[in-house]
């Protein structure tokens, strides 16, 4: 057991030769011993706590031998006062549900506090015949200082039982959401960084690709920031302007329930309106591959509908994936702008085999101002949902 922690790194590793995927997560518990906000669950779908106290290094579907494949990095001095305990959880991601820790070669947990030698143990030896376990925890001692312990707990009944113990909603719908998001992460190609104004030439997907472009907006609710509006939840919206090659122009957005369609014009569909940030994967726009040649251009934009005044107040992340091309990630909290509306990227389809994507990141006060700037010639409503 260690005291006076300045930083703690909890690392997870396993043999990369096996086709198996392990995941590490952190559950931040309040005085009642429960998780009371989804923003206090740090995992592959929520990599950073709004306070900066916990950071996940990202999902890896393959192990890295003797090097950590995934880590959670803790800054104890940034942990909010309402958090009393943090448990670290490792689970096996297995669609069939047949793999346990002792089936995974050289699976280990390594805990480093930057002061003493790392603590390391084998998962299969400590937690045989299970696929979910609490592997270590942090807690406040009698002097309100953070300590950690490697005492853990195996969950023979699996991840549902584990999460239920700590108050996490594990309904069938939530499980499907998490699995869908995980599959998206696994299928995504390497990431590329674009500067504002930079163009990326994208190869059009092969004919058997289900959707040519997937755009995701994800964020954390319950951000602990004095500039947030009272105790309101943060509601961000993902949307796009479109222009078809037949001249039709319009918008796909939650406002006015203009969710679009993949099987009829505009061949672009928004999956829903996440008003709280509680969904595992936020909001997603899909663009039909079968009708890609009917689309001339698309302007992807995001907006703060309610709950915050500035993009730096929320952990908004836009991810753009075009099948068989690098993915693009845009962190909205990097931009110190008071305008709540942002045009993120412009996709143009003027080549038989290629698409052009430009990272624009321009801020506007109204949708009509944005449409005029990009010569869209449509009248848009800035009303309420």
C-alpha positions in Angstrom: 0.0 0.0 0.0 1.4 3.4 -0.9 0.6 6.9 0.4 1.1 10.5 -0.8 0.3 9.6 -4.4 1.2 12.2 -7.0 0.4 10.0 -10.0 -0.8 6.4 -10.4 -0.6 4.4 -13.6 -2.7 1.2 -13.9 -1.5 -0.8 -16.9 -3.0 -3.8 -18.7 -1.1 -6.1 -21.0 -1.3 -9.5 -22.6 0.3 -11.6 -25.3 -0.3 -10.1 -28.7 -0.2 -13.3 -30.6 -3.7 -14.3 -29.4 -6.8 -13.0 -31.1 -8.3 -11.8 -27.8 -9.3 -8.3 -26.5 -9.1 -7.2 -22.9 -10.4 -3.8 -21.6 -9.6 -1.7 -18.5 -12.0 0.7 -17.0 -12.3 2.9 -13.9 -15.5 3.4 -11.9 -15.6 6.5 -9.7 -17.7 6.0 -6.7 -19.4 8.5 -4.4 -20.1 8.3 -0.7 -22.9 5.8 -1.3 -20.5 3.4 -3.0 -22.3 3.8 -6.4 -21.6 5.3 -9.8 -24.1 8.2 -10.0 -23.1 9.7 -13.4 -22.0 8.1 -16.6 -19.3 10.7 -16.9 -17.6 9.1 -13.9 -17.1 5.9 -15.8 -13.7 6.0 -17.7 -13.5 3.4 -20.5 -12.8 3.0 -24.2 -15.9 5.1 -25.0 -15.1 7.9 -22.5 -11.3 8.4 -22.3 -11.0 11.4 -20.1 -12.7 12.6 -17.0 -13.9 16.3 -17.2 -11.7 17.1 -14.2 -8.6 15.7 -15.8 -8.0 13.3 -12.9 -8.3 10.2 -15.0 -7.1 9.5 -18.6 -7.5 6.3 -20.6 -4.8 5.8 -23.3 -7.3 4.3 -25.7 -8.7 0.9 -26.7 -6.4 -1.8 -28.1 -7.8 -5.0 -29.6 -4.3 -6.7 -29.5 -1.9 -7.2 -26.7 1.6 -5.8 -26.8 3.7 -8.5 -25.1 5.5 -7.2 -22.0 4.4 -3.6 -22.7 1.1 -2.2 -21.5 -1.6 -2.2 -24.2 -3.9 0.0 -22.2 -3.4 2.3 -19.3 -5.4 4.5 -17.0 -3.4 7.5 -15.6 -4.6 9.1 -12.4 -3.8 12.5 -11.0 -5.0 12.2 -7.4 -4.8 16.0 -6.7 -7.4 16.5 -9.4 -10.0 14.0 -8.2 -13.2 15.9 -7.3 -14.2 16.0 -3.6 -17.4 14.1 -4.2 -15.5 11.0 -5.3 -14.6 8.7 -2.4 -13.3 5.6 -4.1 -12.2 4.5 -7.5 -12.2 0.9 -8.6 -10.3 -0.4 -11.7 -11.9 -3.2 -13.7 -10.7 -5.5 -16.3 -13.0 -7.5 -18.6 -12.7 -9.8 -21.6 -14.4 -8.6 -24.7 -15.7 -11.8 -26.3 -18.9 -11.9 -28.4 -19.3 -15.6 -27.7 -18.6 -15.2 -23.9 -16.3 -18.2 -23.7 -13.0 -16.7 -22.8 -11.7 -16.3 -19.3 -8.5 -14.7 -17.9 -6.7 -18.0 -17.6 -7.3 -18.5 -21.4 -5.3 -15.3 -22.2 -1.6 -15.8 -22.3 0.6 -13.6 -20.1 -2.3 -11.3 -19.1 -1.2 -8.9 -16.4 -1.9 -5.8 -14.3 1.0 -3.4 -13.6 0.5 -0.6 -11.1 3.1 2.2 -10.9 3.1 5.1 -8.5 6.3 6.8 -9.9 8.0 6.3 -6.6 8.5 2.6 -5.8 9.0 -0.4 -8.0 5.8 -1.3 -10.0 3.4 -3.9 -8.6 2.6 -6.6 -11.1 0.5 -9.7 -11.1 -0.8 -12.3 -13.5 -4.6 -12.0 -14.1 -5.1 -15.7 -15.0 -3.4 -16.8 -11.8 -5.2 -14.4 -9.5 -8.6 -14.6 -11.2 -8.9 -17.9 -12.9 -12.1 -19.0 -14.7 -13.7 -15.5 -14.8 -13.9 -12.8 -17.4 -14.5 -9.8 -15.2 -12.7 -8.6 -12.0 -12.0 -5.6 -9.9 -8.1 -5.6 -10.1 -7.2 -2.8 -7.7 -8.8 0.3 -6.1 -8.0 3.8 -4.8 -9.5 5.1 -1.6 -9.2 8.0 0.9 -7.5 7.2 4.2 -8.3 8.7 7.6 -6.2 11.8 6.7 -8.2 12.2 3.4 -5.1 11.2 1.4 -5.4 8.9 -1.6 -4.0 5.4 -1.3 -4.3 2.3 -3.4 -4.7 -1.4 -2.8 -4.2 -4.4 -5.1 -7.0 -6.3 -3.3 -9.4 -7.3 -6.0 -12.6 -9.3 -6.5 -13.6 -11.9 -9.1 -17.0 -11.8 -10.7 -17.9 -15.4 -11.8 -21.3 -14.1 -13.1 -19.5 -11.7 -15.5 -19.4 -8.0 -16.3 -23.2 -7.5 -15.8 -22.9 -8.6 -12.2 -19.9 -6.4 -11.6 -21.4 -3.2 -13.0 -24.7 -3.8 -11.3 -22.9 -4.0 -7.9 -21.8 -0.4 -8.4 -25.0 1.1 -9.8 -24.3 1.0 -13.5 -27.2 0.6 -15.9 -26.5 -2.7 -17.8 -29.8 -3.0 -19.6 -29.9 -5.0 -22.9 -30.1 -1.8 -24.8 -27.0 -0.4 -23.1 -25.1 -3.6 -23.8 -26.0 -3.4 -27.5 -24.8 0.2 -27.5 -21.5 -0.6 -26.0 -21.0 -3.6 -28.4 -21.8 -1.5 -31.4 -19.4 1.2 -30.3 -16.7 -1.4 -29.6 -17.1 -2.9 -33.1 -16.8 0.6 -34.6 -13.5 1.1 -32.8 -12.2 -2.2 -33.9 -13.0 -1.6 -37.6 -11.7 1.9 -37.6 -8.5 2.5 -39.6 -5.5 4.5 -38.2 -6.1 8.0 -37.2 -4.7 11.1 -39.1 -4.4 14.6 -37.8 -5.5 17.5 -40.0 -4.9 21.2 -39.5 -7.7 23.6 -40.0 -8.0 24.3 -43.8 -6.2 21.1 -44.7 -7.8 18.7 -47.3 -7.7 14.9 -47.2 -8.3 13.0 -50.4 -10.4 9.9 -49.5 -10.7 6.7 -51.6 -14.4 5.9 -52.2 -15.3 2.7 -50.4 -15.7 -0.6 -52.2 -19.2 -1.6 -53.3 -19.7 -4.1 -50.4 -19.2 -1.4 -47.7 -22.5 -0.8 -45.8 -22.0 2.9 -45.2 -19.4 5.1 -46.8 -19.0 7.7 -44.1 -19.8 7.5 -40.3 -19.7 10.7 -38.3 -19.9 10.5 -34.5 -20.3 13.1 -31.8 -19.6 12.0 -28.2 -19.4 14.0 -25.0 -19.6 13.8 -21.2 -22.5 14.9 -19.2 -22.1 16.3 -15.7 -18.9 18.3 -16.3 -17.8 19.9 -13.1 -17.2 23.5 -14.3 -18.4 26.7 -12.8 -19.3 28.1 -16.2 -21.9 25.5 -16.9 -25.5 26.7 -16.7 -26.7 25.7 -13.2 -27.3 22.0 -12.8 -28.5 21.4 -16.4 -27.3 18.5 -18.4 -25.2 19.3 -21.5 -27.0 18.7 -24.8 -24.9 18.8 -27.9 -26.2 18.2 -31.4 -24.7 16.7 -34.5 -26.1 17.7 -37.9 -25.2 18.3 -41.6 -26.1 20.4 -44.6 -26.4 18.4 -47.8 -26.6 19.1 -51.5 -27.5 16.3 -53.9 -26.4 16.2 -57.5 -30.0 16.8 -58.7 -29.8 20.2 -56.9 -31.8 19.3 -53.8 -30.5 21.0 -50.6 -31.4 20.6 -47.0 -30.4 19.7 -43.5 -30.3 16.5 -41.4 -30.7 17.5 -37.7 -32.7 16.8 -34.6 -34.4 20.2 -34.8 -37.7 19.6 -36.5 -37.1 15.8 -36.4 -35.3 16.1 -39.7 -33.4 12.8 -39.2 -33.1 11.9 -42.9 -33.0 8.4 -44.4 -30.5 6.0 -45.8 -32.9 4.4 -48.4 -34.4 7.6 -49.9 -33.2 11.2 -50.3 -31.0 12.6 -48.8 -29.4 9.1 -48.2 -28.0 10.5 -45.0 -29.4 9.6 -41.5 -29.0 10.8 -38.0 -29.6 8.0 -35.5 -31.3 10.1 -32.8 -31.1 12.9 -30.4 -29.0 12.2 -27.3 -30.1 15.0 -25.0 -27.9 14.2 -22.0 -24.5 12.7 -23.1 -25.5 9.5 -21.3 -25.4 7.3 -24.4 -22.3 5.2 -24.9 -21.7 6.5 -28.4 -23.5 9.9 -28.5 -25.0 10.8 -31.9 -24.1 9.3 -35.2 -24.7 10.3 -38.9 -24.4 7.6 -41.5 -24.1 8.2 -45.2 -25.3 5.5 -47.6 -22.6 3.9 -49.7 -25.2 2.7 -52.3 -26.3 6.2 -53.0 -23.0 8.1 -52.5 -22.9 9.1 -56.2 -26.2 10.9 -55.7 -24.6 13.3 -53.1 -22.6 16.4 -54.2 -21.4 17.8 -50.9 -22.0 17.6 -47.1 -21.1 20.1 -44.4 -20.9 18.5 -41.0 -21.6 20.8 -38.1 -22.2 20.6 -34.3 -23.9 22.8 -31.8 -24.3 23.3 -28.1 -28.1 23.2 -27.7 -28.2 23.7 -23.9 -26.2 23.3 -20.7 -23.0 25.1 -21.5 -21.7 28.4 -22.9 -18.4 27.4 -24.4 -16.8 24.5 -26.2 -14.1 24.3 -23.6 -16.7 23.5 -21.0 -17.6 20.2 -22.5 -15.6 17.1 -23.7 -17.1 17.1 -27.2 -15.3 14.8 -29.7 -16.2 14.5 -33.4 -14.9 11.4 -35.1 -15.2 10.9 -38.9 -14.6 7.5 -40.4 -14.7 6.8 -44.2 -14.4 3.1 -44.9 -11.0 2.1 -46.0 -9.5 5.5 -45.1 -7.8 7.0 -42.0 -10.2 8.3 -39.4 -10.3 11.9 -38.3 -10.8 13.1 -34.7 -11.6 16.7 -33.7 -11.6 17.6 -30.0 -14.0 20.5 -29.6 -12.7 21.5 -26.2 -9.4 22.7 -27.9 -11.3 25.7 -29.2 -12.0 28.7 -26.9 -15.0 30.1 -28.7 -18.2 31.6 -27.3 -20.2 30.7 -30.5 -22.2 27.6 -29.9 -22.4 26.6 -33.6 -19.4 25.1 -35.4 -19.0 23.9 -39.0 -16.5 21.0 -38.6 -15.8 19.5 -42.0 -16.8 19.8 -45.6 -17.0 16.7 -47.8 -17.2 17.1 -51.6 -17.9 14.4 -54.1 -16.7 15.6 -57.5 -14.5 12.6 -58.6 -15.5 9.2 -59.8 -13.1 7.4 -57.4 -12.3 10.0 -54.7 -13.8 12.2 -52.1 -12.3 15.5 -50.7 -12.7 16.2 -47.0 -11.6 19.6 -45.6 -11.3 20.3 -41.8 -12.9 23.7 -41.6 -13.8 24.4 -37.8 -15.5 27.7 -38.3 -17.8 29.2 -35.7 -21.1 31.0 -36.3 -23.9 32.5 -34.3 -26.8 31.2 -36.5 -27.4 28.4 -39.0 -28.3 30.8 -41.7 -25.1 32.7 -41.2 -23.2 29.4 -41.6 -25.3 28.4 -44.7 -24.6 31.7 -46.4 -20.8 31.4 -45.7 -20.7 28.1 -47.5 -23.1 29.2 -50.3 -25.8 26.7 -49.4 -28.8 28.9 -50.3 -31.2 27.4 -47.7 -33.2 28.9 -44.9 -32.6 27.2 -41.6 -34.4 27.3 -38.3 -32.6 28.0 -35.0 -35.6 27.1 -33.0 -36.2 24.7 -30.1 -36.5 20.9 -30.0 
